[in-house]
């Protein structure tokens, strides 16, 4: 799976991308919403891992933009500021999965295995 990781915390982005690449999934990283939109316009991704709180935009505001270019794209949102209201709002955008930070690598790997199998059918 080709994955776009949208995360403004550079250290977390580096760690997550290294972990995911060790699972044999190529990862591109964007640290802002604007950068992420440019990448989605110019490259095919199977999955976007999307931080909700970005420096230039709320991540969930990008979901309709991403789906405009790739209506079928799987999106997993991640947030360190989890509330039931936020989760309900974000799930309304038709995402594949909602994760609270800190990200569980075991949980993430399980999701990636599931999505990979679904995509390769």
C-alpha positions as CSV (number, residue, x, y, z in Angstrom):
1,X,0.0,0.0,0.0
2,X,1.1,3.5,-0.8
3,X,0.6,5.6,2.4
4,X,0.6,9.4,3.0
5,X,1.3,10.3,6.6
6,X,0.0,13.8,7.4
7,X,1.6,14.7,10.7
8,X,3.1,18.0,11.9
9,X,5.1,16.5,14.8
10,X,8.3,15.8,12.9
11,X,9.6,13.3,15.4
12,X,6.4,11.3,15.4
13,X,6.2,11.5,11.6
14,X,9.8,10.1,11.4
15,X,9.1,7.3,13.9
16,X,5.7,6.3,12.4
17,X,7.1,6.3,8.8
18,X,10.0,4.2,9.8
19,X,7.8,1.7,11.6
20,X,5.4,1.5,8.6
21,X,8.2,1.2,6.1
22,X,9.5,-1.8,8.2
23,X,6.1,-3.4,7.5
24,X,7.0,-2.9,3.8
25,X,4.6,-0.1,3.0
26,X,6.1,3.0,1.2
27,X,5.3,6.2,3.1
28,X,5.3,9.9,2.0
29,X,5.1,12.5,4.7
30,X,3.4,15.9,4.7
31,X,3.6,18.2,7.7
32,X,0.8,20.6,6.7
33,X,-2.6,20.4,5.1
34,X,-1.5,22.4,2.1
35,X,1.4,20.0,1.5
36,X,-0.9,17.0,1.9
37,X,-3.3,18.3,-0.7
38,X,-0.5,18.9,-3.2
39,X,0.8,15.3,-2.7
40,X,-2.7,13.8,-3.1
41,X,-3.2,15.8,-6.4
42,X,0.1,14.5,-7.8
43,X,0.4,10.9,-6.5
44,X,-1.8,7.8,-6.0
45,X,-2.2,6.7,-2.4
46,X,-4.1,3.8,-1.0
47,X,-4.2,5.2,2.5
48,X,-3.9,8.5,4.3
49,X,-2.9,8.6,8.0
50,X,-4.2,12.0,9.0
51,X,-3.5,14.1,12.1
52,X,-6.5,16.2,13.1
53,X,-4.7,19.2,14.5
54,X,-2.4,20.6,11.8
55,X,-0.7,24.0,11.9
56,X,-2.7,25.4,8.9
57,X,-6.0,23.5,9.0
58,X,-8.1,21.1,10.9
59,X,-7.3,17.7,9.4
60,X,-11.0,16.7,9.0
61,X,-11.5,19.7,6.7
62,X,-9.1,18.0,4.3
63,X,-11.2,14.8,4.0
64,X,-13.6,16.1,1.4
65,X,-10.7,17.6,-0.6
66,X,-8.8,14.2,-0.6
67,X,-12.0,12.4,-1.6
68,X,-12.5,14.8,-4.5
69,X,-9.2,13.5,-6.0
70,X,-9.6,9.9,-4.8
71,X,-13.1,9.1,-3.8
72,X,-12.2,5.5,-2.7
73,X,-9.2,6.5,-0.5
74,X,-9.0,5.0,2.9
75,X,-8.4,7.5,5.7
76,X,-7.3,6.9,9.2
77,X,-7.5,9.9,11.5
78,X,-5.3,10.4,14.5
79,X,-5.6,12.8,17.4
80,X,-4.2,13.4,20.8
81,X,-7.2,15.5,21.8
82,X,-9.9,12.9,21.7
83,X,-13.5,13.7,22.7
84,X,-16.7,11.8,22.0
85,X,-18.0,14.8,20.1
86,X,-14.9,15.0,17.9
87,X,-15.0,11.3,17.2
88,X,-18.6,11.5,16.1
89,X,-18.0,14.5,13.9
90,X,-14.9,12.9,12.2
91,X,-16.6,9.5,11.7
92,X,-19.3,11.4,9.8
93,X,-16.8,12.1,7.0
94,X,-16.7,8.4,6.1
95,X,-13.2,7.5,7.4
96,X,-11.8,4.0,7.6
97,X,-10.7,4.3,11.3
98,X,-10.4,6.8,14.1
99,X,-7.3,6.5,16.4
100,X,-6.4,8.3,19.6
101,X,-2.8,9.1,20.2
102,X,-0.5,7.8,21.3
103,X,-0.8,5.4,18.4
104,X,-0.6,1.7,19.2
105,X,1.7,0.1,16.7
106,X,0.0,-3.3,17.2
107,X,-3.4,-1.7,16.5
108,X,-2.0,0.2,13.5
109,X,-0.3,-2.9,12.0
110,X,-3.6,-4.9,12.4
111,X,-5.5,-2.1,10.5
112,X,-2.9,-2.0,7.8
113,X,-3.0,-5.8,7.3
114,X,-6.8,-5.6,7.1
115,X,-6.8,-2.7,4.6
116,X,-4.0,-4.3,2.5
117,X,-6.1,-7.5,2.1
118,X,-9.1,-5.5,1.2
119,X,-7.3,-3.4,-1.4
120,X,-5.5,-6.4,-3.0
121,X,-8.7,-8.2,-3.8
